[in-house]
Structures are given as structure tokens and as C-alpha cells.
Amino acid sequence: MPDAIILATARQNKAILVTRNSKDFSKNQQDIVILYNIGELKK
């Protein structure tokens, strides 16, 4: 549940969520960046 609140807060503020939590967040979503894959922002 806390992960859902974090994501909802980021989306409500039209922000990109940057996290290291690749277990609970999917890198396939445009508004989520897994920190270890930060190079993908340059696409």
C-alpha cells in the first residue's frame, strides 16, 4: 500500500517517480524511472 501512495502522489503532481525499488515498480511505465536505469532518460 505505501508504494501505491507514493506513485499516486507523483502522478497527482505530474512528476516522474525516481526509485531504486525495481521489485515494486515497473520500469515499463513512462512516469517511473528505476535509478539503476537512469540512462534510459536520454531516449
Secondary structure, DSSP 4 states (H G I P E B T S, - for coil): -HHHHHHHHHHHTT--EEES-TTTS-TTSTTEEEGGGGGGGG-
